[in-house]
């Protein structure tokens, strides 16, 4: 019985991430665009990329345009991606959850996210990662993924 419980726990942890990547397709030192703000995963990706030698930019915000319908008025924010950007990173995150028992040695926060890294020049998607996990282990996995995709 103990072996079955251990096996099911290990199996459950293995299914937390799904990663597609193209090895040796990311050139270090180039300009990377990432959206502003976000929860901790987006911030951690920006910090990790900067620490690895990339220049991370968030683009320039433009003046809001006011789209008017007969019944509603909506402000539309636009960001301009600089022309020298080689890679675009998109991160979709859900609310972080404080999990002090589950993530006690891994940063206390549980993340649930989707990450895409694409080459802006060729249109190729280099990394597609759907994941969830504790904060520190997710950042460690990000570094392992980047080790494989960098030239």
Helices and strands as residue ranges (DSSP letters): H 2-14, E 17-21, E 31-34, H 40-51, E 55-57, E 60-61, E 65-68, E 73-76, E 79-80, E 85-93, E 97-98, E 109-119, E 125-134, H 135-149
